[in-house]
Amino acid sequence: MSSVLRIALQKSGRLSEDSYQLFKECGIRFDYGTGKLKSVSSNFPAEFLFLRDDDIPGYVEDGVADLGIVGENVAVETGRPVQTIHKLGFSKCRLSIAIPRGNEWTGVESLNGKNIATSYPNLLGNYLAGQGVQANIHEISGSVEIAPSIGLAEAVCDIVSSGSTLMSNGLQEVETIFRSEAILIAPSELAPDKQVLVDKLLFRIKSVQAAKNNKYIVLNAPNHALDKIVALLPGMKSPTVTPLATEGWSSVYSVLNENEFWENIEAIRAAGAEGILVIPIEKMIY
């Protein structure tokens, strides 16, 4: 029987949707929907298991799943001996301490002797210990934001994306203790046949990520400014330059990293480039 990767995904929520979108962009098809427990891909040797997010590291550690996609916060909080083999760049959030609006905040030392409600006692406990702060940590599984209003705690430590949930509960974010994103995890060791499939999957994932982080640029440039413009467009190796029908002008094709995009585009225009086209890239293979 040929080898098949078993991949554990969160069964619902934003991370689940982002994970499905990633596999779709990688050209891997499988049925996905509420109520499903597992699904087999029709065009890649993979079976997908739909689980609660905090169960995924345990399934990977025990070898029930070969890979899992979880939030980095979940992987660290559970403390399971799994390896992070790739950061996926989506579902970014932060774990932050928040206090009621209007309460004085003089720094993390002001939490000494206070009660803090959280679903992440290990991450919070390690952070406070590193800061030399002694506080009482109350572990609760949900609705952390309500703890101050019912007298359970003077502060909370919870996952924050936009901060709107904290604001709606009368809380203000005062200290970020951990930054998280989706990660691909695996056991400490994989069988050689499984590793071959993991490498194929990673190749697809990295190609999709590279495409998202870059734009394809097409522009017209006066020949006297070509050297200056080409220097601003390194591309994957070097730009492609072809002469135009109009004498003294050339067309330049290249790839530009998203992080350098606006600054470089302004410099390219200042150097004399015209007719600049910016085109999204679907896949990018190095």
N, C-alpha and C positions, 0 to 999 in steps of 0.2 A: 504493500500500500504506500502511495506517495505521501510525503510529509505535508502536514497542514499546520499553519500557525493558528493558535487560539488566542484571540485578542479580547481583553476585557474592557468594556466601555461603560461609562455612567449611563444608567437606563433612562434618565430624564434630566431636563434642565439645560442651561446655556452650554455647559461643557459637553453635554451629549450632542447637541446640535452642531457645535463647532467641530467636534470630532468627526461626525458624519460628513460634514462639508469637506473636511480635509481628505477623507478617503474618496469622496466623489471627485475632487480635483485631481487625485492620484489615479483616477480611472478604475477604481475598485468598486464594483457594484454589489450591493446586498440589500435585502429588505430591512427597513427600519421603521418602527412605529410603536406607539404606546401599547403596552401589554406583552410585547415579544420578550422572550427570555434568551433566545439565541437565533442566529441567522448565518447561513453559509453563503460566501461570495460565489457568484456565478462565473467570475473571470479571473480570480486570483486564489491561490491555495490558502484560504483563511476562513476561520469560523469565528463569529463574533458573539461574545457573551455580554448580556446587559445586566449590570449589577448596581448596587448601591455604591457610591463613590468610596466610602471608607472601608468597604469590603475588598476593593480591588487589590491593594497591596498584599493582603493576606492570600488571595487566590494566586497572585503571581509568585509570592514566596513559596507557596506549597506546590507550585508546578502545575496547578490546574489550568492556569493561563500562561502562555509564553510571553505575552506582552500586555501592558495595560496603559491606558491614558487616564491620568488623574491630575488634580491640582497639586503643585509642589507642596502646598501647605498640608494637604492630606498625607502625602508620602512621608513628610518629615514628622508630622504629629503622631502617626501610627508607629513610627520607629521600626518598621519591618526592614530586614536586611535585603533590600532590592537595590538594583543599580539604575541610575538615570542614564539612559543611552542617548536621549536627544531632547532638547527643549523645543517646544512647538510654537511659541510666540503668540498664542491666543489665550482667551479666558484669563487675562491679566487682572489681578486684584491685589489688595494689601490687607494685612492683619494689623488692626490699629486699636489703640486704647481710646475710649471716648468717655466723657463725663457730662453731667447735666449742664446745659447752657447757663452761663452766668456764674458757675462755680469757679473759684480761683485755681489756676494751674501754674505752678512755679517750676515744673519739671517732674521727671519720673520719681524723684525722691519724695514727692508729695503723696505718693501711694503707700508709703510706709504705714502699716497697721490698718489699711483700708481693706474693704471687701470688693473683689472684682469678679464679675460673672463672665464666663466664657465657655465656648465649646472646644477650646484649644488649650487645655491645661498644661500640656508638655511644652509647647512653644512659648506660652506666656511664662511658665515657671522658669524655663531656661533663660529667658530674656531678663526677668526680674533678678534672678540670681547673678547674672552677669553685671547688672547695674548695682548690686549690693542692696536691693530693696526687699523687705520682708512684708508680704501682704497675704491676705486670706483669699485663696482662689476657690470659687464656687463653680463647679462644672455643671452646666446645664446643656441639654441637647438642642434646644431651639428657643426662639423668641428671647434672645439674649437682651435685646434693646429695652425690654420692659422692666428689667431687674431694678434699676434705680427708682422708678416710679412706684414700685410696690415695696420698697424698703429692703430688698434682698442685698443690694450692693451699692457702693458709692461710685463705681465705675464699671465699664464693660470692656471686653476685648473681643472684637468680632471682625469678620471679613467685610471689607468695604470696596465697592466698585465706584459708584458715583457719589456716595455719601448721602443720598436722598432719604434712605431709611433711617439713618441716624437723626437727620434734621427733623423728620416727621415725628420722631419720638422725643424731641426736645434735648438731643445730645449733640455735643461738639467733638469732633475728632482732634485729639491733642498729641498723639504719639504713634508713629508707625513702627512696628516691631519686626515685620517680615513682609517681603514682596514675593508674590507668587505668580506663576503662569502654568499652563498645561505642560506636562512632561510625559515622555514615553518611558515606561519602566520595564525592566526585565529581571529575571532571577540572576543571582550572582554568576551562574554558568548556564549556557545553552548548549544543547546537542549540536554537533556540526551541521546536520541537515537543516535544523531550525535556524541556525545562524546564517546560512545561505539565504533563506527566505527573508530574514530580518534585514540583511544587507540590501536585498532587492527593494524591500519596502522603504528603507531609509533613502535609497537613491531617488525614489519617486518623491518622497516628502521633501528632501532637500532641493529638488528641482522646482517643486511648487513654491517653496519658500523663497528661493532665489528669484523667481519670476515676480513675486509680490514685492520684493525689495528693490526691483530695478524697473526702469522704463526704457523703451526703445525710442531713440531720437533720430529724426531725419531733418536735415536742414540744408539750405543753400548758403554758400560762403564765397566771398571774393577771394581769388587765388592769393592775393597779397597778404591775406589774413589767415590762410590755412594753417600755418605752423602754430600760431597762437590759439586758434580754435581747437585744433587737434590735441594740443596739450591739455585742454580742459575736458576732453572726452576720451578717457583712457580705454573705455569699452572692456570687453572680455580679454582681448589681446591688444588690438589697436583698431581705430575706426577704419571703415571702408570709405574711400574717396574716389568718386568718378566724375569726369568732366561733363559739364552741361553743354547744351547746344549753343547757349549764349557764351561768347568768348570771354575769358577772364573769370569765369565762375565754375564752381564744382559743387556736387552734392555730397554730403557727408552723412554716413550712417553709423550709429554707435549705440551703446548701452550706458545708462547713467544711473547710479545708485540713488534710491529715494532720499536718503539722508543728505545727499549733496545736491539734490535736484535744483531747488530754487536759487541757491547761491550761484551754482554753475550756469544756470540758464541766463541769469542777469549778466554774468560776465561774458557769456557767449554772444548775447545780443550786443553788448557794448563793443565787442571785437568786430562786429559787422555782419553777423549771421542774420539771415532772413528766412521767412517761410518755414518756421520751426514747427514740426509735427511731433507730438508726444503720444506714443502708442503703448497700451498695456501689453504685457508679455504673459502668455498663458503658461508656458513651461520654459525652463532655462537649464540646459544641459551643459555642464562643464567638461 
